[in-house]
Amino acid sequence: MAKDINNIHDKFFKELMADRQNAIDFMQFFLPDSILKHIDIQSLEHQKNSFIAPDLKEVFSDAIFSIKLLNFI
């Protein structure tokens, strides 16, 4: 009998967003122009998905990215 995959949508999203170009394409499609004009989409970098909070608890996230902001006034 085949194993059931738990949280298949969550796992699919994590796997999809782990690929840098997929993440860029996703953001270009879903983010409004009012945000896109203020970011350097090509600087997008995937970050580790866990960190230590100020209260020293370990926190896990689906996807964390860093991106450079463009100069704007």
C-alpha positions in Angstrom: 0.0 0.0 0.0 1.3 3.5 -0.9 2.2 5.9 1.9 0.0 8.9 2.2 1.8 12.2 2.1 0.8 14.5 5.0 0.4 18.2 4.2 1.0 17.7 0.5 0.2 21.3 -0.4 2.6 22.6 2.3 5.4 20.3 1.0 4.7 21.2 -2.6 4.9 25.0 -1.8 8.2 24.5 0.2 9.7 22.5 -2.7 8.6 25.0 -5.3 9.9 28.0 -3.4 13.2 26.3 -2.7 14.1 26.9 -6.4 15.3 30.5 -6.7 13.8 31.1 -10.2 10.5 29.7 -9.1 10.4 32.0 -6.2 11.3 35.0 -8.4 8.6 34.1 -10.9 6.0 33.6 -8.1 6.8 37.0 -6.6 6.7 38.8 -9.9 3.3 37.3 -10.6 1.7 37.8 -7.2 3.3 41.0 -5.8 1.7 44.3 -6.9 3.7 46.7 -8.9 3.6 49.1 -6.0 5.9 46.7 -4.2 7.9 45.3 -7.1 9.1 48.8 -8.1 10.9 49.1 -4.7 12.8 45.7 -4.7 15.6 44.2 -6.6 14.0 40.9 -7.5 17.2 39.5 -8.9 18.8 39.9 -5.4 16.3 37.4 -3.9 18.1 34.8 -1.8 16.6 31.8 0.1 17.5 31.8 3.8 17.5 29.0 6.4 14.0 28.1 7.6 14.7 28.1 11.3 16.0 30.7 13.8 16.2 31.4 17.5 13.7 34.0 18.7 14.6 36.6 21.3 13.1 34.4 24.0 15.4 31.6 22.9 12.7 29.4 21.4 13.5 27.8 18.1 11.1 29.0 15.3 10.5 27.2 12.0 9.1 28.8 8.8 8.0 27.5 5.5 10.2 29.9 3.5 12.3 32.9 4.3 13.9 35.1 1.7 16.2 38.2 1.8 15.9 40.8 -0.9 17.5 44.2 -1.5 15.4 47.3 -1.5 15.9 49.9 -4.2 16.7 53.5 -3.4 13.4 55.4 -3.2 12.1 58.6 -1.7 
